[in-house]
Amino acid sequence: MTVKIKKCTHADVQLLQDISIETFNDTFKDQNSLENMEAYLERAFNAKQLEKELSNTSSEFFFVYYDEELAGYLKVNVNDAQSEEIGVESLEVERIYIKYKFKGKGLGKYLLNKAVEIAIGQNKKMIWLGVWEKNENAISFYRKMGFVQTGAHSFFMGDEEQIDFIMTKSLI
C-alpha cells in the first residue's frame, strides 16, 4: 500500500469537482432529499465556486492517493476563510472525504494528521471542524482522534436546516 498526499492547484479543479460531488453524494444521499442534495451540490461544488476557494490564500486543498488512485481529499482553512469565527489561533478542517471503496483503510486518519501538521506548522493552538449530528461514524472517528464537542451551528442542505456539531482538539 502506497499513500501519497498532493496539494491541489487550479489545474485540478475538474478532478476536485468530481471527487467532491462523488464523496458528498455517497455520504449524504440516503439521509437527504434529492432536491436538497442537487441544490447543495450545485451551489457548493460548481467550478466557479471551487476556483474561488482554490484562490483563497487562507484555504488549502489536498488529494490523497492510495496506490496511485485518487481516494479522497482534505480542505483546511485559517484566518477569515474559516466558516465560523473561532479565532486566528485555530485551523478548520472544512472537508475531509474519502471515496466509498477506500473507507476503512486509514486514509481519514492520514488526512487528519496532515491537517494537524499544517496547524502546528502555522503555530495554531487548536484544530476544529463541523460534523453533522447524524453522521455517527464520523463523530466516533473524530472522538477517537481526540476531538470533543464544544458547540453546534446550523448547516443548510438546500432549504433544510441541519445541525453540525463543532468539535475541537487542542494542540498545546
N, C-alpha and C positions, 0 to 999 in steps of 0.2 A: 504494500500500500504506500503510495506517494501522495502527500498532501502539500499543496502549494497555495500561497496567497498572492494575489496580484492586485495592485491598485488600479481602479477603473479610471479611464480617461474619456474625453469626449468621443473618441473613436469607438468606444464601447457602448454608446447609447442604445443601439438596437438590441444588443445582447442583454444589456441591463433591463431594458423594457420587457423583453421576452421572459427573462427569469423572474422579474418582479411580478408580472401577471400570472405566470405559471404557479409560483410558490404561494402567492397570496390567495389565489383561487383554490388551490389544493387544500390550503389550511383552513379557509373560512367558508367555502361554498355550501357546505352541508348545514351550517347554522344561520345562514342569511338568505334573504330572498334574491332571486335572480336579478330583479330590477335594482336593488340596492348594491349588489355586487358589481353590476355593469356600470352604474353611476360612479362608484368609488374607483374602480379600475381605470375608467376613462379620465377622471379628474387627477388621480394620484400618479398614474404611470404613463401619461401621454408623453411623446418625445420632447415637446417643448418644456414641460414641467421637469422632466429628468435632466434636460440640458441646463435649465436654471439651477437645479440642485447641484449638478456637477461643477457649475461655475462659481458656486459659493465657496470661498476660501475657508470658511468655518465648518465645512462638511467634507467628509471623505467616504468614498465607496470602495469596497474591496470584494473581489471574487475569490471564492475558494474552489480549488480543483482537487478532485480525487482521482488518482491515476489518469491525469491529463484531461478528465472530463469535468466541465463546469458543474458544480454540485450545489452552490449556494452563494449568498452574498451578505455583506455587512454594510450598514451605513451608520456613521458616527457623526455627532455634531458637538460643537463647542460654541461659546460666546452667544451671539444673537441668533445663531441657527438652531438653538435648542427649541423644542416645541413647548417648553414650559420655562418660566423664569426661575430656574433652580440656582443659578449663580455662575460666575466666571471660574470658580474653582471646581466646576463639575464638567463631566463629559457625558453626553447622552448617547445611548445605543438606541437609535431610532428604528432600525430594521435589522433583523437577523433571521434569515430564511434559508432553509435547506430543502432541496428537491426531495420529493417523497421517497424515491428509491435510495437515497443516501442517508436517510434518517437512521439513527442508531449506530452510526459509525464514528461518533465523537467529533463531528465537524462543528456542531454548535459550540462545544467547549473550546475548540480551536479558535473559532471566530471571537468568542467572548474573551478569551485570553489575549487575542490581538487588540481588542478594544481596551483592555486593562493596560497593555503595554503602551499603547498610544497615550492613554491618560497619564500614566506615570511619566512618560517622556515629556509631557507638557506640564508636569508638576500639578496635576489635578488632585484634589483631595477626595473626590467622590466620583463614582460612576453610577448612572441611573438609567432606567428605562420604563416604558409604559407597556403593560401586558393586559390583554382582555381578560376580564374577571372570569370568563367561561373557558379560557384556554388553560385547563388544569395541567396538561403535560408541560407547557412552558413555565407555568408558575412553579411547579415542582422542580423543574430543571434549574430555574434561577435561584430557588431556595438552596438547592444542593451546591450551587456556585457561590453562596454566601450573601445573597441579596435578601433584604427584608422589606416588607410592605411598609411604606411611610406615608402613603396618601392615595388619592384617586383623582381622575379627571375624566371629562366627557370626551368621547370619540364618536364622530358621526360616520356611520356606514350608510351612504345615501341619505335618506331622510330619517333614519332610525338612530336615536341617541343610545350609545352603549357606554359602559363604564370600563375604563382601564385602571388597573392598579398601578400606582407608581411604586417601583421597587428600587432600592438604593443599596450600594455597597461602599463602605468606607475604604479608602486606600492608604490611610495613615494609621 
